[in-house]
Amino acid sequence: MFRVSISALFFVLFAFAGVCSNEPAKQDPGSIPVYSSFDGLKPMLDINDDTLRVFNFWATWCVPCVKELPYFEKVNAEYASQKVKVILISLDFIEDIETALIPFIKKHQLLSDVVLLDDPDANSWIPKVDKEWDGAIPVTLFKKGDQSSFIEHAVTYEELINEINNYIKR
């Protein structure tokens, strides 16, 4: 005779409901991908397809970065049904992931994908993102297919929307 506990049954039902849901999967704030070198992150930046990827380089300790994050979250929600993906690339220190970055993500309820880049050799990888980038954050890289653009300052919501709409119209 086969017996199933009530808790096991609920687990299966909730797990199945999550698989069948139309809601996009949300990243668990406790499981942030960490790239210890830019070479590990680069394939994400080099994807060449018809999805617009909006990469924002930021850190929890950067006041202008924190100020613009709600714009990226709003875009992430507004364009969820379109081929637009927001990726927040944190430049926080690896030793602060548990004490600063994860609590920040939870507190601000960030739903965009967050990754941590922990490559200390910034002088070698910054020009690979954009030759004109001086290393200051926040900056945003827009990439769709073989087209890209770069904004080297904190963006306004209007700038962000305008740039995204320019790519969508192409």
C-alpha positions, 0 to 999 in steps of 0.5 A: 500500500502506498501512503502519502503524507499531507505535507508531501501532497501539498509540496507536490501540488504547490511545486506543480502549480509553480511549474504551470504558472504563467508568472515568470520565475523570480530569482531567489535573492539568496542565490545570486550568481557570482562571477569572479572574473569578467570572462565568466560574465562576458558570454551573458553580454555577448548573447546575440538574439532578438531580446533587448538586454539592459545591463545596469552596473551598480552597487548598494553603496552608490547613491545615484545607483540606488536612486535609479534602481526603481526605474529598472524595476519599473521597466522590468515589470512594464516590459515583462511580456516583451523581449526585454530583460533587465540584468543588474550587475552588482559591483559590491564587494564579495565579502558584503554579499550576505551582509549588504547585497542580499539584505538590500535586494530583499528590502527593496524587493528587487525582481530583476535578475541580479548578478555580482561581478567580483573581478578586481582587475577593473582596468582590464574589463571596463574597456571590454564593456565600452571603450569610452567607460571611465569606470564610474557607476552607474552605467547602463549597457543596452544590447540587442543582436549585434547592436548596442549602446551605452549610457555613462551616467545615472539615467532618468526613467524617461531616458531609459524608456526612450532608449528601450523604445528605440530598440523595440522599434528597430 
